[in-house]
Structure formats: C-alpha cells, structure tokens
Amino acid sequence: EKKISIAIDGPAAAGKSTVAKRLAETLSYLYIDTGAMYRALTYCALKRGVDVNDEKGLMNVLNDTYIELKPSERGQLVFVNGEDVTELIRKSDVTNSVSYVAKHPAVREEMVKRQREFAKDGGVVMDGRDIGTHVLPNAEVKIFLLASVEERAKRRHAENIARGFPSDLEQLKEEIARRDKIDSERAVAPLKKAEDAIEIDTTSLSIDDVVSEIMKIVEERV
Ligand code: C5P
C-alpha cells in the first residue's frame, strides 16, 4: 500500500486538528500541525519582546528556535528548544498575535521549508491554511473543512472550558472572524481552498462523520 500525503486546510477552529489527528491514528501516519509551528514562533517572539510586525526580529527568533512536534498518547506535543509549550501556545495572547506573525514572507518561507522536510517521506496528515495550495501541492488527498463562525466559536469555547482556560463565547466569535480575515487577506499564501480540494462543511457533522467521509476518499487513492 502506497503512503500518501493528506492536506487538511480551512479556517480557524473548523475541526482540522481533531480530524487530522484521528486520520493519522487510523492510517498510522505522521500528524503535522503547521499552525502549532506558527504559534510556537509567536510564543517565543512574545517572550523575547519582539514586535509581531518586525520581520527581521521574528527571523532572528525563528533561526534560533528548534521546533519539534512529537506524537504522544495525549495527542501531539510541541517543544521549542526542548521546552514543552503544548499548552502555552494555545493561550489567547498567542492566538491573537499569531496571524500577524504568519503574514511575513520570510517567516512563511522558512516554515514551509521545515514543513516539507517533515513530510518528505510521505505518510503524513498535515493541517493548516496553505497546505493544499503551497506546502504540499502534490498531496494525493486535499480537504477543505468549513463550518459557520457560530459553530466554530461554540466548539472552541467547549475546548477552552475542558482545558480549564477562561473563555467568552462572544469574544471567541470576534477573534475567530478577525483571524480568518487576516489569514484570507494576506499577500503570501492566504487561506484559500485549493482548486482540487474537496470541501466538507462540518457545521452539522460529527467528528466520526467527517473522519469516515475522508477515509472513503483516502481509500480510493492509496
Ligand atoms: O491552525 P491554528 O489555528 O493553530 O493556526 C494558527 C495560525 O497560524 C493561523 O490563524 C494562521 O495565521 C497561521 N497559520 C498559517 N499557515 C498555516 C497554519 C497556520 O498561516 N499553514
């Protein structure tokens, strides 16, 4: 059986990571959360007091930041220079700055290089915003996940509460909409459905439904 690459793109909180993780488990593939990489850089930049608009400053941080994505029973763990930042990169300071960091062409160029290196042997499920359009344009399966802002905010709210994070539903709606707008309007590799991606609206679907729909597509192509 051939080991393929699967690209999962879509707006914030559309269920990409949950679905991608489940697919990777089912197929014994590697799961690569590219959003976590932009978040890890944002976390390091904020910690070092580097402005999110300072591309040179961000590149200095990125060039001495070793980002590792490690699978574990609790899901994927994220390390920067050996420090476990899995939880820290989900906090609202990082979430609300990350789209500014991800706008810079030099930052994206370096991230894409690292992402392709992670994916070079195939057998990967990679989620993000530009995977089907830029990072893995030859991925055998490309999925674009959508859901209404209301539904996405509700899901993220429930997730925050489960994690013990403070959470406000109305504020989440605004933050998600703002992040989508910045991600869709940026000049380099904006959030966009690849022409050959299959769109799935998850608003009224369960995770199981989405995973089995994608597995059907995968089984046709391996
Ligand atoms: O997927 P997640 O919501 O964790 O991504 C955080 C942010 O990282 C996105 O809002 C976007 O600004 C950026 N990102 C990106 N390209 C990717 C993945 C994430 O620009 N491939």
Residues whose N, C-alpha, C, O or C-beta is under 5 A from the ligand:
A	BS01	C5P	A12 T34 G35 A36 Y38 V98 S99 A102 D127 G128 R129 D130 R179 D183
